[in-house]
Amino acid sequence: MSDLDKDPYVAAFPETLPFWAAAANGVFMLPRCKGCAKVHWHPRAFCPFCHDTDLEWITASGRGKVYSYSIVRHPKSPYVLAYVEIEEGLLLMSNIVDCDFEAVHVDMPVQVQMRATPEGRHAPVFGPVR
């Protein structure tokens, strides 16, 4: 599903459209409150800190480090689930990709990548800084 206008998730949460549209172009955007200037995650229609609805979208650096992680050793498709602390000061739950799972460690520098999901959206995952 490449057309976000027809995506049922985006239709149900229209405040997320700027995020998904940017992600489809490989850009990692975050909402920032114009009232208190704090960046937050997940995209929503109001600031979770001060409840202001005047938000703007900023391009995030995409750089961060592994805060904590777990290797999920599923027999058919193992993966690394991690909290990544990004430079903007947020913790995001995501996957660590493109490296040997045993090489993942706390404080490992990572960079965002946008990967296609089965639904056709693009979501942030993180790979090691090379």
N, C-alpha and C positions, 0 to 999 in steps of 0.2 A: 504494500500500500504506500505509494510514493506521494500521493496527493493528500497533504495534510488537511485540506478543506473537507475531505470525506472520511477522515480518521475519527472513529467514534470516541476515542479517548480524548483527543484534542477538542472535539465538539463538546464533550462533557466538562472540560476544563479549559475554556478558551484563554484564560490568563497564561497558560503554558505555551501558546502558539509561538511567541517570539523565541523561546528556548528551542523548540523543535525545529523551527525554520532555520535558525542559525546552525544547529547541530547537523542538519542535512547538508550544510555547506562546510562542515568541518570546523565550525567556530563554537567555542565553549562560552556561553553567556550566563551571567548570574543577575538576579534581581537585586537592586539596591534601593533602599528607602530614601526618598528625598527629604523626609522629615528628620530622621535620626542619623542618616548616612551609613547605616549598617547594611552589609551584604548578608543575604540569607539563602538557604536551600531547604527545602524544595520550593520551586516556583509556586506562588499562590497570589491571590488577589489583594493581600494586605501584608504589612510588615508584622512578623511575629513578635517583634520587640516593643514597638510603640503603637501598633494597629493602624498606622497611617495607610491610606490606599494610594498615595502618590508615589509610585515606583518608577524606576528607570532600569534599563538593561545595560550592563557593562560587559565588555569583553574581558574574560578572566585570563590570567597568565597561563593556566593549564599546568603549572609546575606545582609540585608538592612532594610529600614524603609519606612513606607507609607509617601509619600510627599504630595499627595492630592488624593482624591477619590470621586466617585459618585456611589450611589446605583441605579442601573437600575432596576426598578420594573416592568419588563416585566411579564405579567400575566402567561405565560407558563414556563418561565425559567429566573427568576430574577438572577442578578449577580452584583458583585462589580468590577467596572473598576477603576484602580488606576495608578498613577505614583508612582513608587517605586525608591527610591534613594539607589543604592547599594553601598557597601563599596568601590568599585573601582572608585566611583565618578560620575557615570552615572545615568540618569533618564531613566527608562524603563516603557513603558505603558504595563500593564498586568492586570490579574485578581487576586483578593484576594479570596482564597478558604479555606474550612475546618474551618469556624467559623461563628458565628452568625453575620449577616451583621451589626446589630446595635452595635456590639462590635468593629468594625473597627474604627480607629481614626488616625489622623495625628501623626506621630512619632511612630506608633505601630511597634515594631520589627517584621520582617518577614524573612522567609527562603524560598529559591527557591525550587520548585518541578517541575519535568518534567512530563507533562501530554500528553497523546496521543491526536492528533487532528483527526477529521473525515477523513482527507486525509492520515493518517497513520504516519505522522511526530510527533515528540514530541516537545512541546513548553514550555517555562518557565511560570509558574504561581507562586504565592507566598502565603504561609500560615503563620499563627502566629507561632512565636518561642514558643515552649512548654518547 
